[in-house]
Amino acid sequence: MAGGKIKIGINGFGRIGRLVARVVLQRDDVELVAVNDPFITTEYMVRFLPTTTSF
């Protein structure tokens, strides 16, 4: 994809999904366009994405 961002979606927003989202949001060449998790609300995603860690 010459010159454009790679668009990705994440299926699941558990530990791995949050880690992937965090990495994607730090990159300039990738755009997060969707997160699919029927058990998690948007408010949860906004609240816990920047604060959760697995280290």
N, C-alpha and C positions, 0 to 999 in steps of 0.2 A: 504494500500500500504506500505508494510514493507520496510523501508530503502530508498525509492525513493521519488522524489519530485512529488507533485500533479501538473499537468499541466492544466492551464486554458486559455480560450480565453474570450475576452470581446466583446460583441456586442453593439456597440455605444460608442462614446468617448465624450459625453457631461459631465455635472457636475458629475453625478454618476459614469460613466465609468472612469473618471480621478481619482476620489477618490478611486475606487477599484484598479486601476492600481498602485496608489501610495502605498497603503497598501501591495499589492502583492509584489512589488519591495523591500519592507523593510523586507520581510519574507525570511527565509532560506529554508523553507519546501514547498514553492509554486513557480512555474515557470510560468511566463506570456509568452505564446507561440504565441498568435495572438490577434490582435485588428481589429475588423470589423466596419468600418464606411465609407460608400461611399462618404460622403460629406466633409470629412476632409483629408487633405494631411498628409503625413509622416512628412513633415517639421513642420506643425502645431503641431502635437503630440509631437515632440521633443522639440519644443519651449515652449509650454504651460504646459506640464506635471509638470515640477518642479516649476513653478511660480504661477499657479492658486490655489486659495483657496476658500472655501465656508464658512469660519468663519467670 
